[in-house]
Amino acid sequence: MVWRYITEKLAAAGFAITIIFCYLLVIKSFNLSEFSEVAHTWTLWAVTFGYGIGITSIIDGITEKWAAFTRYKNAGYILAGALFFLPFGISVYTIIVGVTGALIAGIFLAGQTMAKNSKLFTSAFIIIPLLVLLLIQ
């Protein structure tokens, strides 16, 4: 049970970072050198895996303890993705980044939902980020 929960979270974060990497490859015109520089940034990995898994686990714990909040679980994920950037102040930049954070949180949620339903998906999106890590080193 706990192992399944952890693997679902890892797969969801892996799915989100894979989508980010695909986007980065496209905007960098498939220049692997530039992509490697951006993908090598530890904050991207820390926010996606650390904050993403941490905050969604907290939201899951709240909804587990207080069943009345269960219907707001998805909104909590999206809101947590947007509010992450609030401490940096309110400006046009933080609003744009907050919307992007909410979008990534939605992708994380979709990945978690797919990971619950497919062991192949879970395995693939745990392995893909590990392969990217090996390739950019």
Secondary structure, 3 states (H helix, E strand, C coil): CHHHHHHHHHHHHHHHHHHHHHHHHHHCCCCHHHHHHHHCCHHHHHHHHHHHHHHHHHHHHHHHHCHHHHHHHHHHHHHHHHHCCHHHCCCHHHHHHHHHHHHHHHHHHHHHHHHHHCHHHHHHHHHHHHHHHHHHC
